[in-house]
Amino acid sequence: MNLILQLRKCCNHPYLLPNAAPDPYYVGDHVIRASGKFIVLEKLIDELVLKKQKKILIFAGLTRVLDCCEDLLALKGGLGENFRYLRLDGSTGRARRNLAIRMFNDRQSEYQVMLISTRAGGLGINLASASDVIFLDEDWNPQITVQAEARAHRIGQTQSVTVYKLCTQGTVEEQMMGRIRKKLYLSAKITESMRNIHTPTNSSKRVGPRVSAVDEDMPQLGTSQLKSLIRRGAQTLSHPEVDVTEMLSWDWATTVEKCKDRPSDPHAADQTSVAGADTDEDKWLAAMERVECAVFDGKKYQRGAAEENAIPQELSRADRRKDGRMETTVMMDGFMVNKESLLCEDWVAVPTLAGKDPRLAEPKREKKAAVNNQEHCQVCWDGGDIILCSGCPRSYHTDCLSKEARARTKTWNNFYCPQHECVDCQKKTTGAGGLIFRCRWCEHGYCEDCLDWDKTELIGDNLIEYEMLGFPPITQAFYIRCHDCYDHHTETPEALEFVQARAAEFQALYNKTEAVGKIEGTLPTVLVPDTDGVPSSAESLTEATTVEGSGILTPQTTCSTSSTSKKRKASPLEGLGGAISGIKIQRYGV
């Protein structure tokens, strides 16, 4: 166990340690009160986000710290009540990462906070819309922190950026600061010397018009800042210990005044008035920066030597051979039996790890929840005999599908609708960077490269009609109004009125069910037919899962022989009222 890492976890939040969080765990004020950093973080969010409506970046080195931050933001209304937040860490896919950056940089969006893993949010990210940066901890490599700071100092930044670095007083984090400062100081000095070697001293003009991204992210430290690093020791906070209970009642001004970093050396505040600042460099660099992890309340604890014998006491001499090796067999009924086989269950030849210790057994996989599909076709928005998608609530008529999609319904495995791939380049979810943008009003899906962002309306991670069907948000999908629907609604006002009416109906039904707290009660009833009964006509249409509806067909018979793209333009999708309600669903297996 890395003791320093465990102590750093405790400095960030004690719930990162095993068995420290309440069981069962629930989101409450205890998440904030358990950590001094989170008390200050709450005040930062109240002041910057809720009062001043600024956009901030929160960096942390551990992803579990970001999990605790998500709980804090949920308590402050970060799920849509007051604002929204985004998260970016090492597990975030490429497409989801680019989407998060795009939504955060949108000045009109309600996304005001972005949680970023320090090492994942390095080079190549432009978050110039943020005006404040918060570091919950610092990395051993100061260049990682400097690169993270540079995410807000990018081209397009029009306002000053304030950086807040939270450090727990009297802990290993404070001891780490001395070593981190020396690394940053040496890096800046070496970079400065390399620039002096390769740059002519008599040249006053810029050598080239281009500046590389690496040079842009390097620390730009001046002479006064370098001298400040020399004079600041490992002990940076000189004020006495702070009462955490008293901290809860502080306002923002008091918190800044009492928790602000004060150098232990009073001369470090005024670098220009000190003439002998350069003489301290050799002395400061020669001193060894130690991080003590065995000191608690001024007392140093030493790990005791192990007094256990190499041979267990319960092992008798009779169980050992003459050559010192352990006996692995035992005599039973005149036969030599392997001792390991005695641990086996009946009719098991070799003992498994799970048989020795139940904790080593493989966890049982939960069965995938059944998908409740919508009762109308996604193309023509009419009822009738429809085919159900196995991966999402979409449903389709057989004639409304394209030739390629219609062929997939006859396969032996599950049927996945056209929204699970890009309609232009036919990329699957994995090939599209782990995310497909699915349109709310048509059957198309797009990857980020084929989407026209100027005509695309971003909706969210889930739809309210999906929530009423019990379908949760998934990381592989983001819902939009595509550019094809934008052009179609612009050319056909009747189609625009239709989708606006449907959106109003969905919202009214969602508000009604949410008010009474019975969203689950709106789920359609799934009926399983009797095995002795006569199969329905819907079962004979295709080998995929089908639904027998009310028998209402497409309003215009001319649409049944036309292509999918022409169907939406041939009719403004009328006659939906009788197709959405009053349909009995029957699910049949393949």
ZABA-972802 format. One line per field, with one value per residue (C-alpha): residue number from 1; residue in one letter; x, y, z. Coordinates in Angstrom, 1 decimal. Layout:
// residues N
nr NUM  ...
rest a  ...
x X  ...
y Y  ...
z Z  ...
//
This chain:
// residues 590
nr 1  2  3  4  5  6  7  8  9  10  11  12  13  14  15  16  17  18  19  20  21  22  23  24  25  26  27  28  29  30  31  32  33  34  35  36  37  38  39  40  41  42  43  44  45  46  47  48  49  50  51  52  53  54  55  56  57  58  59  60  61  62  63  64  65  66  67  68  69  70  71  72  73  74  75  76  77  78  79  80  81  82  83  84  85  86  87  88  89  90  91  92  93  94  95  96  97  98  99  100  101  102  103  104  105  106  107  108  109  110  111  112  113  114  115  116  117  118  119  120  121  122  123  124  125  126  127  128  129  130  131  132  133  134  135  136  137  138  139  140  141  142  143  144  145  146  147  148  149  150  151  152  153  154  155  156  157  158  159  160  161  162  163  164  165  166  167  168  169  170  171  172  173  174  175  176  177  178  179  180  181  182  183  184  185  186  187  188  189  190  191  192  193  194  195  196  197  198  199  200  201  202  203  204  205  206  207  208  209  210  211  212  213  214  215  216  217  218  219  220  221  222  223  224  225  226  227  228  229  230  231  232  233  234  235  236  237  238  239  240  241  242  243  244  245  246  247  248  249  250  251  252  253  254  255  256  257  258  259  260  261  262  263  264  265  266  267  268  269  270  271  272  273  274  275  276  277  278  279  280  281  282  283  284  285  286  287  288  289  290  291  292  293  294  295  296  297  298  299  300  301  302  303  304  305  306  307  308  309  310  311  312  313  314  315  316  317  318  319  320  321  322  323  324  325  326  327  328  329  330  331  332  333  334  335  336  337  338  339  340  341  342  343  344  345  346  347  348  349  350  351  352  353  354  355  356  357  358  359  360  361  362  363  364  365  366  367  368  369  370  371  372  373  374  375  376  377  378  379  380  381  382  383  384  385  386  387  388  389  390  391  392  393  394  395  396  397  398  399  400  401  402  403  404  405  406  407  408  409  410  411  412  413  414  415  416  417  418  419  420  421  422  423  424  425  426  427  428  429  430  431  432  433  434  435  436  437  438  439  440  441  442  443  444  445  446  447  448  449  450  451  452  453  454  455  456  457  458  459  460  461  462  463  464  465  466  467  468  469  470  471  472  473  474  475  476  477  478  479  480  481  482  483  484  485  486  487  488  489  490  491  492  493  494  495  496  497  498  499  500  501  502  503  504  505  506  507  508  509  510  511  512  513  514  515  516  517  518  519  520  521  522  523  524  525  526  527  528  529  530  531  532  533  534  535  536  537  538  539  540  541  542  543  544  545  546  547  548  549  550  551  552  553  554  555  556  557  558  559  560  561  562  563  564  565  566  567  568  569  570  571  572  573  574  575  576  577  578  579  580  581  582  583  584  585  586  587  588  589  590
rest m  n  l  i  l  q  l  r  k  c  c  n  h  p  y  l  l  p  n  a  a  p  d  p  y  y  v  g  d  h  v  i  r  a  s  g  k  f  i  v  l  e  k  l  i  d  e  l  v  l  k  k  q  k  k  i  l  i  f  a  g  l  t  r  v  l  d  c  c  e  d  l  l  a  l  k  g  g  l  g  e  n  f  r  y  l  r  l  d  g  s  t  g  r  a  r  r  n  l  a  i  r  m  f  n  d  r  q  s  e  y  q  v  m  l  i  s  t  r  a  g  g  l  g  i  n  l  a  s  a  s  d  v  i  f  l  d  e  d  w  n  p  q  i  t  v  q  a  e  a  r  a  h  r  i  g  q  t  q  s  v  t  v  y  k  l  c  t  q  g  t  v  e  e  q  m  m  g  r  i  r  k  k  l  y  l  s  a  k  i  t  e  s  m  r  n  i  h  t  p  t  n  s  s  k  r  v  g  p  r  v  s  a  v  d  e  d  m  p  q  l  g  t  s  q  l  k  s  l  i  r  r  g  a  q  t  l  s  h  p  e  v  d  v  t  e  m  l  s  w  d  w  a  t  t  v  e  k  c  k  d  r  p  s  d  p  h  a  a  d  q  t  s  v  a  g  a  d  t  d  e  d  k  w  l  a  a  m  e  r  v  e  c  a  v  f  d  g  k  k  y  q  r  g  a  a  e  e  n  a  i  p  q  e  l  s  r  a  d  r  r  k  d  g  r  m  e  t  t  v  m  m  d  g  f  m  v  n  k  e  s  l  l  c  e  d  w  v  a  v  p  t  l  a  g  k  d  p  r  l  a  e  p  k  r  e  k  k  a  a  v  n  n  q  e  h  c  q  v  c  w  d  g  g  d  i  i  l  c  s  g  c  p  r  s  y  h  t  d  c  l  s  k  e  a  r  a  r  t  k  t  w  n  n  f  y  c  p  q  h  e  c  v  d  c  q  k  k  t  t  g  a  g  g  l  i  f  r  c  r  w  c  e  h  g  y  c  e  d  c  l  d  w  d  k  t  e  l  i  g  d  n  l  i  e  y  e  m  l  g  f  p  p  i  t  q  a  f  y  i  r  c  h  d  c  y  d  h  h  t  e  t  p  e  a  l  e  f  v  q  a  r  a  a  e  f  q  a  l  y  n  k  t  e  a  v  g  k  i  e  g  t  l  p  t  v  l  v  p  d  t  d  g  v  p  s  s  a  e  s  l  t  e  a  t  t  v  e  g  s  g  i  l  t  p  q  t  t  c  s  t  s  s  t  s  k  k  r  k  a  s  p  l  e  g  l  g  g  a  i  s  g  i  k  i  q  r  y  g  v
x 0.0  1.3  1.0  1.5  -1.3  -3.7  -2.9  -3.5  -6.9  -7.7  -6.7  -9.1  -12.1  -12.2  -14.8  -12.0  -10.8  -12.4  -15.4  -15.4  -18.6  -22.0  -23.6  -26.0  -24.5  -26.8  -26.2  -26.5  -24.8  -22.4  -20.5  -19.6  -19.0  -16.7  -13.9  -12.4  -11.7  -15.3  -16.4  -14.3  -15.4  -19.0  -18.4  -16.6  -19.5  -22.0  -19.9  -18.7  -21.4  -24.7  -24.1  -21.7  -22.9  -19.3  -17.9  -15.3  -13.0  -12.5  -9.4  -8.6  -6.0  -8.3  -11.5  -13.1  -12.7  -14.7  -17.4  -17.6  -17.7  -20.7  -22.5  -21.7  -22.9  -26.1  -26.8  -26.2  -28.6  -26.2  -28.7  -30.6  -32.3  -29.7  -27.0  -25.5  -22.0  -19.9  -17.2  -14.1  -11.7  -9.6  -12.7  -14.4  -14.6  -13.4  -16.8  -18.2  -15.1  -15.5  -19.2  -18.5  -16.0  -18.4  -21.3  -19.1  -17.7  -21.2  -21.9  -25.7  -25.6  -26.5  -23.3  -21.2  -19.0  -16.6  -15.0  -11.7  -9.1  -5.8  -3.9  -6.8  -7.3  -3.8  -2.8  -5.2  -8.2  -9.5  -11.7  -11.3  -14.9  -13.9  -12.9  -11.9  -9.8  -9.9  -7.4  -8.4  -4.9  -1.6  0.4  4.0  4.9  4.3  4.2  0.9  -0.6  0.8  -0.7  -4.0  -3.9  -3.3  -6.7  -8.3  -5.4  -6.1  -6.7  -10.1  -9.8  -11.1  -11.1  -8.6  -8.4  -8.2  -6.6  -7.5  -5.3  -6.6  -4.1  -4.8  -2.7  -0.3  -0.5  1.6  0.1  1.8  5.1  4.9  4.8  8.5  9.5  7.0  8.4  11.9  10.9  9.1  12.0  14.6  12.3  11.9  15.7  16.6  14.0  15.3  18.9  17.9  16.2  19.3  21.4  19.3  18.2  20.6  21.3  21.4  18.1  15.3  12.7  10.8  12.5  9.4  5.7  4.8  4.7  4.4  1.8  4.5  6.1  2.6  2.0  5.4  5.5  6.1  7.9  9.5  12.5  10.3  8.3  11.5  12.8  9.5  9.9  13.3  12.0  8.9  9.6  7.6  5.5  3.4  0.5  1.5  -1.9  -3.1  -5.3  -8.8  -11.9  -13.9  -17.2  -16.5  -15.6  -19.1  -20.5  -18.0  -19.0  -16.9  -14.8  -13.9  -13.0  -10.6  -9.1  -8.5  -7.6  -5.4  -1.8  0.6  4.4  6.3  9.0  7.8  10.4  8.8  5.9  8.2  10.8  12.0  13.1  15.4  18.9  20.3  17.6  20.0  22.3  19.6  19.3  22.2  21.2  17.6  18.4  20.9  18.3  16.5  12.7  11.3  7.8  7.1  4.2  5.0  4.4  1.1  0.5  4.2  5.1  6.9  5.7  7.9  6.7  7.5  9.5  7.5  7.9  6.1  8.0  8.6  6.9  3.3  2.8  0.0  2.2  3.5  6.8  4.9  3.5  7.0  9.3  12.9  14.1  12.1  9.3  5.7  3.7  0.9  -0.8  -2.6  -3.5  -7.3  -8.6  -5.4  -5.1  -2.9  -5.1  -4.1  -4.9  -6.2  -8.8  -10.3  -11.4  -13.4  -17.1  -18.8  -17.9  -15.3  -11.8  -9.8  -10.5  -11.3  -10.4  -14.0  -14.2  -11.4  -12.7  -16.1  -14.8  -12.7  -15.7  -16.6  -19.6  -22.8  -23.8  -27.1  -29.5  -30.1  -33.4  -36.1  -36.7  -40.2  -40.7  -42.8  -46.1  -45.7  -43.3  -40.4  -40.6  -44.3  -45.4  -48.3  -49.4  -50.0  -47.8  -44.3  -40.9  -39.1  -35.5  -33.6  -31.3  -33.6  -37.4  -37.6  -40.2  -40.6  -43.0  -41.4  -42.2  -40.7  -37.3  -34.6  -33.7  -30.5  -32.4  -35.2  -32.7  -31.4  -34.8  -34.6  -31.5  -31.5  -30.1  -31.5  -32.6  -30.9  -32.6  -30.8  -30.2  -27.4  -25.1  -24.3  -26.6  -23.9  -20.7  -22.3  -20.0  -21.0  -20.9  -17.3  -16.0  -17.7  -15.7  -18.2  -21.2  -23.9  -26.1  -29.7  -32.4  -35.6  -38.0  -36.6  -34.8  -31.4  -28.2  -25.0  -21.4  -19.6  -17.8  -21.0  -23.1  -23.8  -23.3  -24.7  -28.1  -28.2  -30.1  -28.7  -31.4  -29.7  -28.6  -32.2  -35.7  -38.7  -40.6  -37.8  -37.9  -41.7  -40.9  -38.3  -35.3  -32.2  -29.6  -26.7  -23.2  -23.4  -26.2  -26.9  -30.2  -30.6  -32.7  -30.6  -29.9  -32.1  -35.1  -34.1  -34.2  -37.5  -39.2  -38.0  -39.5  -42.7  -44.3  -46.9  -44.2  -42.8  -46.2  -46.6  -43.3  -44.0  -47.4  -45.9  -43.2  -45.9  -47.9  -44.9  -44.0  -47.5  -47.7  -44.3  -45.2  -48.4  -46.8  -43.9  -46.2  -47.9  -44.7  -45.9  -43.8  -43.4  -47.2  -47.2  -45.1  -47.0  -48.2  -46.3  -48.5  -47.0  -49.3  -50.3  -48.2  -51.4  -53.0  -52.9  -50.0  -50.8  -50.4  -47.6  -45.5  -45.5  -44.3  -40.7  -38.3  -37.5  -39.5  -42.8  -45.7  -49.4  -51.0  -54.5  -54.4  -54.1  -52.1  -50.2  -52.6  -51.6  -51.3  -49.0  -46.3  -46.2  -44.4  -42.1  -38.7  -38.0  -36.7  -39.8  -42.2  -41.5  -41.8  -45.0  -47.1  -46.9  -47.3  -51.0  -53.2  -50.9  -53.5  -55.2  -51.9  -50.3  -53.0  -55.1  -52.7  -52.3  -48.7  -47.9  -44.3  -43.3  -40.0  -38.1
y 0.0  3.4  5.3  8.8  8.1  7.0  10.2  12.3  10.6  11.5  15.2  15.3  13.5  10.8  8.9  7.7  5.4  2.0  1.8  5.5  6.5  5.7  2.4  2.6  5.6  8.6  12.1  14.6  17.5  15.0  14.9  18.6  18.6  15.6  17.5  20.9  21.2  20.6  23.2  25.8  24.3  24.8  28.4  28.8  27.4  29.6  32.7  32.1  29.9  30.8  34.5  35.7  33.1  32.3  29.2  27.3  24.3  21.8  19.7  16.6  13.9  11.0  10.1  9.2  12.8  13.8  11.3  13.2  16.5  15.2  14.6  18.1  19.6  17.6  19.2  22.7  22.2  21.0  18.5  21.3  23.2  26.0  24.9  21.8  20.3  18.1  15.6  14.7  11.9  9.1  6.9  9.6  8.7  10.9  12.0  12.6  14.6  16.9  17.3  18.3  20.9  22.3  22.5  24.1  26.8  27.8  31.1  30.5  27.0  26.2  24.1  26.2  23.6  21.1  18.3  17.3  14.7  16.5  14.1  13.7  17.4  18.2  19.3  19.8  21.2  24.7  25.9  29.6  30.3  29.5  32.4  30.5  27.3  25.2  22.6  20.2  18.7  19.0  16.5  15.5  16.7  20.5  20.5  18.5  21.3  24.0  22.4  22.1  25.8  26.6  25.1  28.4  30.6  29.9  31.9  33.6  34.3  37.8  38.0  37.4  33.9  33.3  30.0  28.5  25.8  24.0  22.6  21.0  22.6  20.4  17.4  15.6  17.9  20.9  19.0  18.1  21.8  22.3  19.5  20.7  24.2  23.0  21.0  24.0  26.3  24.0  23.4  27.2  27.8  25.0  26.2  29.8  28.6  26.6  29.6  31.7  29.1  28.8  32.5  35.2  37.8  40.6  39.8  42.0  40.6  37.4  34.5  32.9  33.6  30.2  29.2  25.5  24.1  22.9  26.3  27.8  25.4  25.9  28.0  31.6  32.6  36.0  37.0  38.0  34.7  32.7  34.6  34.0  30.2  30.5  32.3  30.2  27.2  24.0  25.6  28.1  28.8  30.7  31.2  28.9  25.9  26.6  25.3  23.4  24.0  27.7  27.6  26.5  29.9  32.0  34.1  34.3  37.3  35.8  32.5  34.1  36.2  33.3  30.6  32.6  31.5  33.5  33.0  32.0  34.4  38.0  39.1  37.0  39.4  42.2  40.7  44.0  45.4  42.5  42.9  39.5  37.3  35.6  34.4  32.1  30.0  27.6  27.2  26.5  24.0  22.2  21.6  18.2  18.3  15.4  14.2  12.7  10.3  8.7  11.9  12.4  15.2  15.9  12.2  9.9  6.4  3.5  0.3  -2.6  -5.6  -8.7  -11.2  -14.0  -17.2  -18.2  -21.6  -21.4  -22.7  -25.0  -26.9  -30.0  -31.8  -34.8  -32.8  -32.2  -34.4  -35.1  -32.7  -29.8  -29.8  -29.8  -33.0  -32.6  -36.0  -37.7  -41.4  -42.2  -45.7  -47.0  -44.5  -41.4  -38.4  -34.9  -32.4  -29.9  -32.3  -32.4  -28.8  -29.7  -30.0  -33.2  -34.1  -31.4  -32.5  -29.4  -26.8  -23.3  -20.0  -19.4  -22.7  -21.6  -18.1  -16.9  -13.3  -14.5  -15.8  -14.0  -11.6  -12.6  -10.5  -8.8  -9.5  -6.6  -4.9  -5.3  -2.3  -0.9  0.3  3.2  2.3  4.3  4.1  6.5  7.2  7.9  8.2  5.9  2.7  -0.8  -3.8  -2.5  -4.0  -3.3  -2.3  -4.4  -1.6  1.4  2.2  3.0  1.0  0.8  -0.5  -3.0  -0.9  2.2  0.7  0.8  -2.3  -2.9  -2.4  -4.6  -7.4  -7.2  -8.0  -11.5  -12.5  -14.8  -12.3  -9.0  -6.2  -2.8  0.2  2.6  5.1  2.9  3.8  6.9  7.4  8.9  6.9  3.8  3.9  2.0  3.4  2.1  3.5  6.9  7.5  5.8  8.2  8.4  11.5  10.3  12.5  12.9  13.4  11.0  7.7  9.1  8.9  10.7  10.7  13.9  14.2  13.9  16.2  19.8  21.6  24.9  23.4  20.9  21.5  19.7  18.3  16.2  12.8  11.5  12.3  12.8  10.2  7.7  8.5  7.8  4.4  3.7  3.9  5.4  7.7  5.8  7.0  5.8  8.2  11.9  13.2  16.1  17.6  16.8  19.1  17.1  17.7  21.4  21.7  19.8  21.8  25.0  24.0  22.5  24.6  21.8  19.4  21.9  22.5  18.7  18.1  21.2  19.8  16.4  17.9  19.9  16.7  14.8  17.6  17.9  14.2  14.2  17.1  15.3  12.0  13.7  15.7  12.6  10.7  7.8  7.9  4.1  3.7  5.1  2.3  0.2  -3.2  -6.0  -9.1  -12.5  -14.6  -18.2  -20.9  -22.9  -20.1  -19.3  -17.1  -13.6  -12.2  -10.0  -13.0  -14.1  -10.8  -11.1  -13.2  -10.2  -9.0  -7.5  -5.7  -6.2  -2.8  -1.5  -2.1  1.6  1.9  4.8  7.7  8.0  4.8  6.5  6.5  2.8  2.4  5.4  5.6  6.5  10.0  10.8  9.7  12.5  15.0  13.5  14.0  16.3  13.2  13.6  11.2  10.5  11.0  7.7  5.9  6.9  5.9  2.8  0.3  -3.1  -4.4  -8.0  -9.1  -12.2  -14.0  -15.1
z 0.0  -0.9  2.3  0.8  -1.8  1.0  2.9  -0.2  -0.6  3.0  2.3  -0.7  0.9  3.6  1.6  -0.7  2.0  2.5  4.8  5.4  3.6  5.2  4.3  2.6  0.8  0.1  -1.2  1.5  3.3  4.9  1.6  2.1  5.8  5.8  3.9  4.4  0.7  -0.2  2.3  0.4  -2.9  -2.0  -1.2  -4.5  -6.4  -4.6  -5.3  -8.9  -10.5  -8.7  -8.0  -10.7  -13.4  -14.4  -16.0  -14.0  -14.4  -11.5  -11.8  -9.7  -10.0  -8.9  -10.7  -7.4  -6.2  -9.3  -8.2  -4.9  -6.8  -8.8  -5.6  -4.4  -7.7  -7.5  -4.0  -5.5  -8.3  -11.0  -12.6  -14.3  -11.5  -11.4  -13.9  -15.5  -15.4  -17.7  -16.9  -18.8  -17.7  -19.1  -19.8  -21.9  -25.6  -28.4  -29.7  -26.2  -25.3  -28.3  -27.6  -24.0  -25.1  -27.7  -25.2  -22.5  -24.8  -26.0  -24.3  -24.3  -22.8  -19.2  -18.7  -16.3  -14.6  -16.1  -14.0  -15.5  -14.6  -14.4  -16.7  -19.1  -19.6  -20.9  -24.4  -27.2  -25.3  -25.7  -22.8  -23.2  -22.1  -18.5  -16.2  -13.1  -12.6  -9.3  -8.5  -5.7  -5.7  -7.5  -9.4  -8.6  -12.0  -12.1  -15.9  -15.7  -13.6  -15.8  -18.9  -17.1  -16.3  -19.9  -20.9  -20.1  -21.3  -24.9  -28.1  -27.7  -24.0  -23.4  -19.6  -16.8  -15.4  -11.7  -10.5  -7.1  -5.7  -2.6  -0.2  3.2  6.0  8.0  5.7  3.1  0.5  2.1  2.3  -1.4  -2.3  -1.7  -4.1  -6.7  -6.5  -7.1  -10.1  -11.6  -10.9  -12.5  -15.5  -16.0  -15.7  -18.1  -20.6  -20.3  -20.9  -23.9  -25.4  -24.8  -26.7  -29.7  -29.9  -31.1  -28.4  -30.9  -32.5  -31.4  -33.8  -33.6  -35.4  -36.8  -37.0  -35.6  -32.0  -31.2  -28.9  -26.5  -26.2  -25.6  -22.7  -21.0  -17.8  -18.5  -15.3  -14.9  -12.7  -9.7  -9.9  -9.9  -6.9  -5.2  -5.7  -3.9  -0.9  -0.4  1.7  2.1  4.9  2.9  5.3  8.4  10.0  12.9  12.6  11.3  13.1  10.5  12.3  12.3  8.6  7.8  8.9  7.0  4.0  0.9  1.9  5.3  3.6  1.2  4.0  6.4  3.9  1.5  1.0  3.1  2.8  5.9  4.8  5.0  2.5  -0.2  -0.5  -1.9  -4.3  -5.7  -2.4  -1.5  -2.9  -1.9  -3.3  -5.8  -3.0  -1.6  -4.7  -4.0  -0.4  -1.3  -4.0  -1.7  0.9  0.8  0.6  2.6  2.7  6.1  6.2  9.6  11.7  13.5  16.0  16.2  17.1  14.6  14.3  13.2  11.7  14.0  12.7  11.9  14.7  12.9  12.2  8.7  9.4  10.8  14.3  13.3  10.8  12.5  11.7  10.5  7.6  6.3  4.3  5.2  2.5  4.0  1.4  2.4  2.1  -0.5  -0.1  2.6  3.1  3.0  2.9  1.6  -1.2  -1.4  -2.0  -3.0  -0.2  -2.7  -3.9  -0.4  -0.9  -4.0  -4.1  -5.3  -8.9  -9.1  -10.1  -9.5  -6.8  -8.1  -6.5  -5.8  -3.9  -1.6  -1.1  -2.1  -2.5  -5.5  -7.4  -10.6  -10.0  -11.6  -14.5  -14.3  -17.1  -19.4  -18.7  -21.3  -23.6  -23.8  -27.3  -28.6  -30.3  -33.5  -36.4  -36.2  -40.0  -40.6  -36.9  -37.5  -35.7  -37.0  -37.2  -36.3  -35.7  -32.4  -32.1  -29.5  -28.4  -28.1  -27.9  -31.6  -33.8  -37.5  -40.2  -42.5  -45.6  -43.9  -43.5  -46.2  -48.2  -46.1  -42.8  -43.9  -44.6  -41.0  -39.6  -41.0  -39.2  -36.3  -33.8  -32.5  -34.8  -34.3  -36.0  -38.4  -35.6  -34.3  -37.2  -39.3  -42.2  -44.4  -43.7  -42.2  -39.2  -36.1  -32.6  -32.0  -35.3  -34.7  -31.5  -29.1  -29.8  -32.4  -32.6  -32.9  -34.3  -32.3  -35.2  -37.9  -38.2  -39.0  -36.9  -37.5  -36.4  -35.4  -38.7  -40.9  -38.8  -39.9  -36.6  -37.9  -38.5  -35.7  -32.5  -29.4  -27.1  -24.4  -23.2  -23.0  -24.2  -22.0  -24.0  -23.3  -19.6  -19.5  -21.1  -18.5  -20.9  -19.1  -20.8  -22.4  -23.2  -26.8  -27.8  -27.8  -29.1  -31.5  -34.3  -37.3  -40.2  -42.5  -40.3  -40.1  -43.8  -44.0  -41.3  -43.0  -46.3  -44.8  -42.1  -41.5  -40.5  -38.1  -36.5  -36.2  -34.3  -32.1  -31.2  -30.4  -28.2  -26.3  -25.8  -24.5  -22.2  -20.8  -20.2  -18.6  -16.3  -15.3  -14.5  -12.7  -10.5  -9.2  -9.0  -11.1  -14.2  -14.0  -14.2  -17.7  -19.1  -21.7  -20.5  -22.0  -22.7  -23.4  -25.6  -24.6  -26.2  -26.9  -28.8  -32.5  -33.4  -34.5  -37.9  -36.7  -35.9  -39.6  -40.9  -39.9  -37.8  -35.7  -32.7  -33.8  -32.3  -33.1  -33.0  -33.5  -37.3  -38.2  -41.4  -43.0  -43.7  -47.3  -49.3  -51.7  -49.1  -48.8  -52.1  -51.8  -50.3  -46.7  -47.5  -49.6  -46.9  -44.6  -47.4  -48.9  -45.7  -42.7  -40.5  -39.9  -38.0  -35.1  -32.4  -33.0  -33.4  -30.1  -27.7  -27.3  -28.8  -27.1  -27.2  -27.6  -27.7  -29.5  -29.4  -32.5
//
